[in-house]
Amino acid sequence: MSESDAARFWNERFENKEYIFGVRPNEFLKSQRSLFGREAKVLAVADGEARNGVWLAECGCDVTSLDISSVAQRKAKSLAKKREVTLDFVLDDALSWNYPRDTYDCVVCIFIQFSDPSERKALFSNIERTLKKGGRLVLQGYGLDQLSYQSGGPGKRENLYSVPMLQDLLRDWQMELMEEYESVLDEGPKHQGMASLISVVARKK
């Protein structure tokens, strides 16, 4: 999918008065609140309507909210204004954006499973490059068993996570947390019901 095709796809998906993933932060991200000190520089990858980016800004973080969809970012800016926080919104493709080197204290990746295996390797390499030494990746995504559920996800096995896959992608990192489990999602109309999840916190050595 070209960048223009991807932008069109996501613009159509977000073209809805509702916030399709809700306006509350992801529960796993919220559980990691202690990682986000005031003025920490945080990159939220594929942040969409910015439910997570806005919450991070409310925590006092300096947030860059990256997304390919202009429609999603219009809604994101409205949410930020309503919640009285400021974010740096970047309209670009997470797969081709020029990630600045050694810049962020934390990179947040919540349900960003739009990349195929070859793209995923490059994406994780960019994430590692853009983190400062000792910076953390906070990630949650769907596991392979998500194909049995109707609570969201890419619907393609090759886009889903497995523990061995993530262990390989993050083999040069210090793993602080990796959990595979099932839980009920309640994150707007597009993330509802039982889900197969994998959650990760990893530190750049």
N, C-alpha and C positions, 0 to 999 in steps of 0.2 A: 504494500500500500504506500503510495507516494505521500509526501507531507501534505499536499493539497487535499488528497482523498481522505487522509486521516483527519485533517481539520474539518472537512465537510461532515464526516461521519460523527465526530464528537459534537459539532455544533448542532446537528440534528438531534442527537441524543439529549443534549442539555436544553433544547428549545422547549421549555415547559415552565409554567409559572412556579411549580413546586421545585424545591431543592431536592433533586432526585435521590441524593444520598443523605438528606437531612441537613440540619445546621449544628448538630452536636458533634463533638470530636469522636473519632474512633475510640472504642473502649480500651483496646490494648495500648494505644498511644497515650491515652489519659492515665493509664496505670503506670506509665513511665515518667510521670511528672517530675520526679526528683532529678532527672537527667537534664532538665531544661532550666538552667540558671538565668537570672535576669541579664539581658543584653547578649545572651548567647546567639551566635549567628547560625541560623537554621535554614536549610533548603528543603522545601516541601515539593517533591517531584510529582508531576501530574496531579496537582492539587485541586483541579476541577473548580467547584463552587466555593472552595476554601474553608470548608467547615473545620479542617485540621489546622490550616494556616492561621485562621482567625483566632482559634483557641491558643495556639502557640504565641501569637502576638499578645493575647490577653495575659499570658504567663510572663510577659516582659521580654520576650525574645525579639531579635532583629530578624524578621522573616522574609525570605524570598520565596514567592509562590509562583511556581513554573507550571504552565499548562499550554496546550496547543489550541484550545477552544476559546475564541473571543466571546462566544455566548456565555460560557461558564464563567469567564473572568468578569463579564459585566455583572452577573449575579454575585460573584465573589466580592466585587467592589461595593456593591449595595449592602452586603452582609457586613463587611468591614466598617462601613460608614455607620450602620445601625448599631454596631457593637463598640463604636468609637475607638477603633484601633487602626494603625497604619501598617501596610505591608508593601514590599517592593514586588509588584506584579510584572512577570516576564512572560510575554506571549511568544512561545516557541515550542518546537517539538523536543520532548525529552530525549529522543534518540539522536538528535543532531545538534542540540544546543552546545555552545562552546563553554563547557564547564570550567570555571576559573580554578587554577591550581591552589591547593592549600588555603582554602578560604573559609570553610564552614566548620563549626564545632559539632554539628549534627546534620545528617541527611535523613529525612523522613520519607518512607515509601510505603504507602497504604493502598493496597489493591491496585498495583500498577502493572497488571499482567497482560499488557498489550503487545509485548515483544516476543518474537520467535526465538528459538535457541541461539542463533548466531547474533541477533541484535541484543539479547540479554547479556551475553558476555561483554560486549562493548559498553553497555549501559552500566554494568557493575564496575567496569574499569574506570569509567568516567566518575562514578560516585566515589571510588577510592581516591582518585586524583584530586577531587575537589575538597575532600576532607582534610583538615589539619591533622598533624600527627597526634594520635590519641583521640581523635574525633570518632563519633559513633554513628552507625547506621541503625535506625529503628525501622523495622519492616514487619508488615503483616500481609499475608496473601492467602489464597485458596490452595489447599492441598489436592492431591489426586482424587480423593474420594468425593470432591465437590461435584463431579459428574453425576452423582446419585441424587443431588439436591437441586432445588429450584430457587435458591436464595441469592443468585447473582453469579458472576464469574464469566470468563471468556468462552466457556463451552468447548474449548479445545484442549486435549490432554497435554499437548506440547507446550502450552502456555501456563500450565499449572505448576506449582512448586512441589518438590519432594525434599525430604531431609538430605539424602545423598547429593542431590543437585546443589542445594544451598551450601552444604559442607564443601563441595568442590569449588564453587564460585568464591567462597570466603575462606579458602584454605590458608591464606596468608594473613588472616585477621585473627584477633583474639576473640573467641566466642564467649560472650557473657551470658547469653540466654538463647536457647532454641527449643521451642515447644510445638508439638503437633497434637491437635486435639479437635474435638467437636464442640460447638457452642451455638447458641441462638443469636442471630444478628437482628438488630432493630435500628437500622440506619437509613431512614428514608424509604420511599417506595421501592427502590431497586435492590435493597439489601435487607430482606425480611425472611426469617426462618432459620432452620438448622443449617449449619455450614461446617465444612471441613477446613480447618485453619492451621496455618503455620506462622508462628511469631518468632522474631529474631531481634536480639540486640548484639551487635558485633562492633569491636573497637579496632580502629586502624593502628597497626603497630608502628 
